[in-house]
Amino acid sequence: MKRNQFIKTIITGATGMTTLAAFKSFTSNLDGQEQTMPALFIGHGSPMNGIEDTEFSRRWTKMAGEIPTPKAVLVVSAHWFTKGTKITAMDFPETIHDFGGFPKELFAVQYPAPGNPALAKETVSLLHSASVELDHDWGLDHGTWTVVRHMYPEANIPVLQLSIDYTKGPQYHYDLAKELHALRKKGVLIIGSGNMVHNLRMVAWDKMNDADYGYDWAKQMNNTFKELISSDNHKPLINYSSLGREAMLAIPTPEHYLPLMYTLGLKSGKDEVSFFNDTAVGGSLTMTSVKLG
């Protein structure tokens, strides 16, 4: 019997969160919630941030103390790229070590947060523009657990992942995110996890420990992204290929950029925008993160 199956046999039922009826009760208690949950885009960077005490991981921990405690966390991770849209729907998602060449200590990490199948079904019901599949095979990849374990180290808050459909463009993902906004009013913290500027082929590995080391084009595009986000001018961000050569250097492939579309799509007119972990790493990466609300 797998570890998660064993745990499930012990405590399923005690959580009271594994049936649709339970979730309806759960959400009905939140309908009168006065404060809408913030939404975040987090630059997750190296998997080592999951176990190291860095300026980035410390800020993730601090952020958790600055926002209301969520009833659940839904993450759109750069590392779950699928044909079609899927959402994790198991009681206890596995911790996925989807990387290589790192110390054994990183592979030993387990983040045993529960899932929430009922919340997964509720999310599917909100996404009218996509046919969403309930997934029981994926789990929590490093785009999720390296960040969330610093925010909620007790692993006592349900965590789900929503995949990114690689057959669709940025506008599709931006529009799909708008349909998720109701979850913010029900106590769900939605996080897009990727990196605004992410070009691994051009990383200056010998400069990884240099503070805020970024190529001119990387810093230029990062500043452009921030200006457009701050001014609520999302159209150029959606059509990023129109922003010129520097944009294509910053986004050679879309998987780390598309989670930003989900965060921006969740924005309401009342949301204030702020940035954190606003620094470059290794020349061609930025950790710049966004808070809405």
N, C-alpha and C positions, 0 to 999 in steps of 0.2 A: 504494500500500500504506500502511495506517495505521501510525503510529509504533509502537503496541503490537504489531501484527502483525509489523513488521520486527524488533523486539527479540526477539519470540518465535522467529523463524526462526534467530536467532543463538544464543540461549542455552537454548531449551527442550531438555530432555534433560540439560543440565548441572546443572539444579536437582535433578533426581532426585525431584521432588515432584508430578509431574503425572499419575501413574497411581494407580489404587486399590491396586495391589500395593505401590507405593512408600509409600503412606500407611499401609498395614497394617504395613510394616516400621518406619515412622516412629513409629506409636503403640505398637508392641510394645516399643520401646525406652523408652517412657515409662510403661509399666504399673507399673513398680516405683518410680516417682518418689516420693520421701519427702514432698515438700511440695506440697500442693494450691495451685494458683494463686489469688491473690486475685480478687475480682470488683469492678468499679467502676461507680458511676454518676457521670457527669461533666456538670456544667452547662457547656455549651459557649458560650453567649452569642453575641456578635457574631462574624460571620465574620472581622472584623479581628483577633481574637485569634490567628488562624492565621498572621499575619505580624508582629504587633507583640510587643514585649517588655513584657508586662503582668504584674501579680501573678498572674494566672490561668495564663498560658502558662508562667511560670517554675515554678509549682507542678506543672504537668503534667510538665515536664522533670525536676523533682526526684523526682516520684513514680516515674518509670521507673527511677531509680537505687535506689529503696527496695524494689522488688519483684523477684522473680526475672525474668530475661529470658525472655519467652514464646517458645514454638515458633511460635505464630501468634496473631493478634488477631481476635476476632469482635466486631463492633460492631452494636448495635441503635440505629439513628439515627432521631431524630424526623422526619427529612426523607425517609424512604422509607416512605410510607404507601400500601399497596396493598390490592387486593381479593384475599384469600388471602395465604399466607405464601410468601416467596421468599428465596432465598439466592444471592449472587453466586457464580458457578462458572466464571469465566474465568481464564486464566493470568495476564493482566495487566489489571486493572481500570482504566478511565479515571478521571482526576481530574475530577469534576463541579463546575462553578461555578454552583450553583443559587441565585443571588441576583442582585440588580441594584442599581445606584446606588452601587457601591463603586469605589475607585481601580483603575486598570488593573493596578497591581502585584499586586492580589489575584487578578485574573483570569489573570495570567501564571503563577501558582503551579502546578507539577506535582508530584504526590507519586507517584513510580513504583514503589510497593511491589508485589511480585508478589501474585497471588491463590493459591488452592490448590484446584483442582477436586476433588481426592480428599478433602480435608477437608470440602468442601461436601457431597459424597455421604455421608460418614460422619455428618455432622450431620443430614442428612435421615433417615438410618437410626435416629437416636436419637429423633426427634420423631414418636412414635406417634399422638399425638392430633391431628395436623395433616397434611394433604397438602401437602407443601412442594415448590415448583417450583424447579428449577435455572435461574438467570437468567444470561443472557449479554449483557444490554443495559445494565444500570444502571452500576455502578462504585462509586466512593467519593465520597459527597457531603460537603458542608462540615460536617455533624455528625460525620463521621469524620476527614477529613484535617486539618482545622484543629487537632484535638487530637493525633492520632497522630503528625503530623510533628514536633511538639515532643518527644514521648516517644521516638520512634525516627527521628531525622533522617536516618539512612543509608538508610532505606526498604528494609532488607534482611530484614524479617520479613513473612511473608505476612499480608495483611489481607483479611477478608471482611466483608460486611454481611448481616444478617438483617432482612427487612422487617417492618413492623408491619401486621397485617391490620386495616383500619379498620372491618370489619364485626363485630368482636368486642370485648367489654368487658374491663375490667381483670382480672377473675378468670381469664379465658381466657389472657391473656398471662402472668399470674403462674404459672399451672399449667404452661403450655408451657415456661417457663424452668426449671422443676424437671427437665425431661427433658434439659436441656443440662448438668446438673451434672457428668456424666461427663467432659466436655471439660476442666473445671478440673483434673481429675486427670491429664490428658494434656498439660499444658503450655500450654493455650490460655487467654489472657487475654480475658475477656468484659467488654465495656463497654456500659452503657446510656448514651446521649448525648442529653441534652435539657435541661430546666430544671424544677426543682420548681415554682417560681412563674414563670409566663410569660404576661403580658398585654400584648401589644404595643400595643393600642389605648389603653392608659392610661399609656404611658411618658412620663415627664417628660424630654423630649429636652434641655432646658436644664440638667438636673441629672446628665447622664450622667457627668460627670467629678467629681462630688461623691462622696467616699468613703462607702461603705455607706449610700447614700441609699435608703430604702425607705418606702413608705406603711405606716401602722400595720397595716392588714389584711394586707399582704404579709409583714411581719415576724412578725405573729402566726401566720399559717399556716405560715410557714417553721419557726417554733419548734415548732408542733404536729406538723408532719411529722417533725422531728428527734426529738421526744420519743417518738413512736410507733415510729419506726425503732429507736431505742435500746432500747426496752422490748420489742422483738420483737412488737409488737401490730400486725400487718399488716392485719387485717380492716378497720379504719376507713380505712386507706390504699387498700385495694382498693375499698371503697364510699365513696369520697371525697365523693360528693354528699351524704352524710349529715352531713358536717362543717359544714354551714351556708353562709351567704351568702359568707363570706370565702373558703371553698374554691372556690366557683364564680367568684369574682373572680380567684383564683390560677390556676384551670384553666378558662378559658372555652372552650377546645378541648383535646382530650386528647393530641394528638400529642407534645408535649414532656414530658408527665407519664408516659406509658405506658412509656418506656424504664426508668423507675425500677422498674416492676413486674417487669421482667426481672432486674434486679439483686437485688431482694428475694427473688424466687423462687429464686435461686441460693444463698441463704443456708443454711448448715448450722449445726447446734448448736454447733460448735466455733469458728465465725467470730466474731472480735471486730469491733465496729463503730466506725468513726471517721469524722470529717467534716473536710473541707478546703475551701478557697476559700469559706468560709462568710460571704458578704457579699451585700448587695443592690445592684442597679444600676438607675438611672433610675426609682426608685420602685416599679415593678411587675414587676421581674425579680429572681430570686436565682440566684447562681452556686453555691450550696451543693452539695457533692459528697460522695459516700459511698464508703468503702473497706470491704470485707468481707474479713476474714482478715489 
